[in-house]
Amino acid sequence: MIGVLRRYLRRQQFNPDLSGAFVNPLVSVIFQLFNAYLFKITQSRFGVVNRLVTAFVLAPVSLLGLILSALLPDNPDLFLDQLVVAERL
């Protein structure tokens, strides 16, 4: 994936100095996506309800994901975040 992006940037007249993916453990990626889904379906018009849902539903799910990601092995095949620093030629 990164090699494809590097070739594309070079064709577009960029010099990719640093290009890399922030590899998250597979469990962390899954929990981030699940939290995003829960956040989307639990939104309401009331700010207090949103804060309560965040504190009592989303926070424990995030903590569980952090704990499991520390215990289980990493998987570099799946990631969410990518950073590219490139300069124009």
N, C-alpha and C positions, 0 to 999 in steps of 0.2 A: 504494500500500500504506500509506504513512504517513498520507495523508489519511483513509483508512478507519479507521485506528486512532485518529486524532485525533477524528473524529466519534463513534466508539464511546465514547471516554473522556468526551467532553462530555455524551453522553446518560446516562452513569453518574455524573454529578455530579462529574467531575474537571476540573481546569484543566491541560491539558498545556502546561507552560511550555517545555520543551525536548523535542523529539521528533526523532530522527534515526537513520539507519542508518549503521553503520560500513561504508562501501563497501570491499570487498576486491576486488582484481583477480580476474577470473573464474578464472584459473589457481590463485590462492591458495585459493579456495573448493573447487575440484576436488581439490587436493592435501590439504586438510584433511579432506575426506570420505574420500578414499582412505586417508589415515593412520589415521583412526578405524576404517575397515574392517579394515586390516591389524592394528591393535592388538587388535581384537576376536577375530580368527581365530588370532592367534599367542599368546594368553594360555595359560599353563600353571600348574600348581600349584607350580612351582619358581621362587622369586624370582630366583635367579641367571640362569636361562634368560630370564626376562622382561626383566631388565636388559640382557642381551646382545642380545636381539632389538631392544630399544629403541635401543641404541647403534649397532648395525650394520645395521639395516634401516630403522627409522622415522626416525632422525636424517638419513641421507642423502636420504631421500624428502622430508623437510621442507626441507632445504637446497636441493634441486633446485627445489622449489616456490617458495621465496623468490627464487631466482635468476631463474626464468622469470617470476615476477610482476613483478620489477623491469624485465625486458626487454620484456614484452608490454603492450599498452594496457589501461587499466581498463575495466570494464563495470559500470555502476551498476545493471543490471537484476537481478543475482544477488548476494545477500549472506547472511551467516549470523548476524551479530550486530546487535542493535538495542537501543537505550537509550531509555527513556522516563522523564522526570522529571515527575511530576504532583502537584498538591496537591488535597486534598479541598475542595470548595466548601461 
